[in-house]
Amino acid sequence: MTLGGGGGGGGEMEEIVIVGGGLSGLATALALHRKGIASLVLERSESLRASGAAITIRTNGWHALDYLGIASALRQTAVSIEGFASINLDWSMQQTRSPISRGETRCIRRSDLIEALARDLPPGSIRFGSYVKFIKSDPFSSCPILHLNDGSTIKAKALVGCDGVNSVVLDYLGMRPTNFSGSSAFRGFTNYPEGHGFENLFFLATRGKVLLGRVPVDDTLVYWFITRHWTPEDLKISNNQDLMKSSSLESIKDFPEDVTKMIEKCDRSSLSCMRFRYRAPWDLMVESYRKGTTTVAGDALHAMSPFIGQGGSASLEDAIVLTEFLAQKLREVGPDRPHQELMGKYEEALEGYVKHRRMRLVRLSAQSYLMTKLAETSSVLVKTLCIAVMIIFFRDYTAHTEYDCRRLRL
Ligand SMILES: Cc1cc2nc3c(=O)[nH]c(=O)nc-3n(C[C@H](O)[C@H](O)[C@H](O)COP(=O)(O)OP(=O)(O)OC[C@H]3O[C@@H](n4cnc5c(N)ncnc54)[C@H](O)[C@@H]3O)c2cc1C
């Protein structure tokens, strides 16, 4: 819709605008669509992008995917993970094993997830090649006005920032940028056309501060990741597939042969390397994630290192909780919506979302933060403190996977 005037100069006017067409933005758009609420996704890339090879989705994430109506199709693409196997190569060659105590865990291709989220959106819902450079508030209506790379502007009645760790919407909200952690991860796929022969286990091996993870996607495809200390050279390495492979091999050179062979056989095009980013739990506790009718979701709000594998699932939860609050408030205001009343309802919906998400996100980010500290620190005192706090607050280590966002039917 294109409207002139309204205090914001010429330009386009939209109801709900979502900045970022990654996992979080697409999930938010799809959840809204399922409730009959239209939105516009602005994505800076020219097409759907899904870097990082695969993503592990735990039970809480599957509940969200069920809500979105795409879980059944995705279940066909990935085997169910039956347990964990871990080995500390500094101490012994003996594996410890534990079954997955509750629910469902699968590791799915990121491209499958992103495509499934985008597939059911109405045509025109995603506008590719739309890079939001900055956002200003309309002095007359207080609506956010988005300034795009091509010089155009879009005024949004409600705005959701799903634009990841370098979010432009965060700047507009006045929130702190996300922090850098001291670790980075290499990720990729290895394909075994004759079958990989690994059990359907989430396998973890550590030596020193290097952690290797291996998870089957299906009978022939394996997802793996290596986490280790970040070094400034990683900036250069992350732009070159050959360097990523050689650096991965270098990191695990003392690991068992099947592990090194897996990295040697990897699909170079699937490789990625990135430094972890996070928002500290105390920031999530005190910061305001809303300004007027603007809020944030996904990594823009709660980037966390992947040690508990919850960043993506938490982003899916955000989408559903935000949608439930929006749907409820829009129902109250009815079809003939006077502008002021509508804006008030958007504010109430976003406030409900922020309040509902806060403690859930504080707990997830605290658990992830402690796990990261534990992996990164060499100090015995810090390690002991982390373990003590984990025992007090997170004795049931996987309790967070029991959260079911579908219970919030407003
Ligand atoms: C190594 C690693 C492993 C992980 N493993 C797991 C796991 O196993 N399970 C799990 O649940 N989570 C995992 N995560 C976390 C998960 O990947 C993220 O939480 C999730 O991808 C966040 O999605 P997002 O949409 O918020 O952000 P992103 O995926 O970063 O998407 C942001 C989108 O916004 C677009 N964008 C950015 N700025 C602009 C702009 N100004 N204008 C327009 N568009 C813009 C970008 O192009 C991008 O498409 C892992 C993370 C890492 C780093």
The ligand as an SDF file (V2000), in Angstrom:
LIG
                    3D

 53 58  0  0  0  0  0  0  0  0999 V2000
   27.4360  -22.5130   15.4640 C   0  0  0  0  0  0  0  0  0  0  0  0
   25.9680  -22.3770   15.7670 C   0  0  0  0  0  0  0  0  0  0  0  0
   25.1900  -23.5290   15.9410 C   0  0  0  0  0  0  0  0  0  0  0  0
   23.8410  -23.4010   16.2800 C   0  0  0  0  0  0  0  0  0  0  0  0
   23.1200  -24.5430   16.4900 N   0  0  0  0  0  0  0  0  0  0  0  0
   21.8360  -24.4480   16.8680 C   0  0  0  0  0  0  0  0  0  0  0  0
   21.0710  -25.6230   17.1100 C   0  0  0  0  0  0  0  0  0  0  0  0
   21.5510  -26.7450   16.9530 O   0  0  0  0  0  0  0  0  0  0  0  0
   19.7720  -25.4710   17.5160 N   0  0  0  0  0  0  0  0  0  0  0  0
   19.2060  -24.2480   17.6710 C   0  0  0  0  0  0  0  0  0  0  0  0
   18.0150  -24.1640   18.0340 O   0  0  0  0  0  0  0  0  0  0  0  0
   19.9040  -23.1110   17.4400 N   0  0  0  0  0  0  0  0  0  0  0  0
   21.1920  -23.1800   17.0320 C   0  0  0  0  0  0  0  0  0  0  0  0
   21.9000  -22.0480   16.7740 N   0  0  0  0  0  0  0  0  0  0  0  0
   21.2210  -20.7420   16.8910 C   0  0  0  0  0  0  0  0  0  0  0  0
   20.3780  -20.4540   15.6420 C   0  0  0  0  0  0  0  0  0  0  0  0
   21.1490  -20.6770   14.4800 O   0  0  0  0  0  0  0  0  0  0  0  0
   19.9150  -18.9990   15.6530 C   0  0  0  0  0  0  0  0  0  0  0  0
   19.3120  -18.7300   16.8880 O   0  0  0  0  0  0  0  0  0  0  0  0
   18.9150  -18.7040   14.5450 C   0  0  0  0  0  0  0  0  0  0  0  0
   19.4460  -19.0020   13.2920 O   0  0  0  0  0  0  0  0  0  0  0  0
   18.5330  -17.2270   14.5980 C   0  0  0  0  0  0  0  0  0  0  0  0
   17.7040  -16.9070   13.5200 O   0  0  0  0  0  0  0  0  0  0  0  0
   17.3620  -15.3680   13.2310 P   0  0  0  0  0  0  0  0  0  0  0  0
   16.3570  -15.4130   12.1330 O   0  0  0  0  0  0  0  0  0  0  0  0
   17.0410  -14.6690   14.4860 O   0  0  0  0  0  0  0  0  0  0  0  0
   18.7260  -14.7170   12.7020 O   0  0  0  0  0  0  0  0  0  0  0  0
   19.4640  -14.9310   11.3120 P   0  0  0  0  0  0  0  0  0  0  0  0
   19.4160  -16.3520   10.9100 O   0  0  0  0  0  0  0  0  0  0  0  0
   20.7960  -14.2740   11.4560 O   0  0  0  0  0  0  0  0  0  0  0  0
   18.5850  -14.1320   10.2570 O   0  0  0  0  0  0  0  0  0  0  0  0
   18.5940  -12.7370   10.1970 C   0  0  0  0  0  0  0  0  0  0  0  0
   18.1160  -12.3470    8.8100 C   0  0  0  0  0  0  0  0  0  0  0  0
   17.9730  -10.9240    8.7580 O   0  0  0  0  0  0  0  0  0  0  0  0
   18.5470  -10.4430    7.5640 C   0  0  0  0  0  0  0  0  0  0  0  0
   18.9610   -9.0700    7.8420 N   0  0  0  0  0  0  0  0  0  0  0  0
   19.9070   -8.6570    8.7320 C   0  0  0  0  0  0  0  0  0  0  0  0
   19.9890   -7.3250    8.7540 N   0  0  0  0  0  0  0  0  0  0  0  0
   19.0660   -6.8730    7.8530 C   0  0  0  0  0  0  0  0  0  0  0  0
   18.6850   -5.5610    7.4420 C   0  0  0  0  0  0  0  0  0  0  0  0
   19.2510   -4.4650    7.9690 N   0  0  0  0  0  0  0  0  0  0  0  0
   17.7150   -5.4480    6.4930 N   0  0  0  0  0  0  0  0  0  0  0  0
   17.1240   -6.5540    5.9550 C   0  0  0  0  0  0  0  0  0  0  0  0
   17.4550   -7.8160    6.3170 N   0  0  0  0  0  0  0  0  0  0  0  0
   18.4090   -7.9760    7.2790 C   0  0  0  0  0  0  0  0  0  0  0  0
   19.7050  -11.3880    7.2800 C   0  0  0  0  0  0  0  0  0  0  0  0
   20.0800  -11.3790    5.9120 O   0  0  0  0  0  0  0  0  0  0  0  0
   19.1210  -12.7250    7.7220 C   0  0  0  0  0  0  0  0  0  0  0  0
   18.4400  -13.3860    6.6800 O   0  0  0  0  0  0  0  0  0  0  0  0
   23.2490  -22.1320   16.4240 C   0  0  0  0  0  0  0  0  0  0  0  0
   24.0100  -20.9910   16.2210 C   0  0  0  0  0  0  0  0  0  0  0  0
   25.3600  -21.1030   15.9010 C   0  0  0  0  0  0  0  0  0  0  0  0
   26.1620  -19.8560   15.7100 C   0  0  0  0  0  0  0  0  0  0  0  0
  1  2  1  0
  2  3  1  0
  2 52  2  0
  3  4  2  0
  4  5  1  0
  4 50  1  0
  5  6  2  0
  6  7  1  0
  6 13  1  0
  7  8  2  0
  7  9  1  0
  9 10  1  0
 10 11  2  0
 10 12  1  0
 12 13  2  0
 13 14  1  0
 14 15  1  0
 14 50  1  0
 15 16  1  0
 16 17  1  0
 16 18  1  0
 18 19  1  0
 18 20  1  0
 20 21  1  0
 20 22  1  0
 22 23  1  0
 23 24  1  0
 24 25  2  0
 24 26  1  0
 24 27  1  0
 27 28  1  0
 28 29  2  0
 28 30  1  0
 28 31  1  0
 31 32  1  0
 32 33  1  0
 33 34  1  0
 33 48  1  0
 34 35  1  0
 35 36  1  0
 35 46  1  0
 36 37  1  0
 36 45  1  0
 37 38  2  0
 38 39  1  0
 39 40  1  0
 39 45  2  0
 40 41  1  0
 40 42  2  0
 42 43  1  0
 43 44  2  0
 44 45  1  0
 46 47  1  0
 46 48  1  0
 48 49  1  0
 50 51  2  0
 51 52  1  0
 52 53  1  0
M  END
$$$$
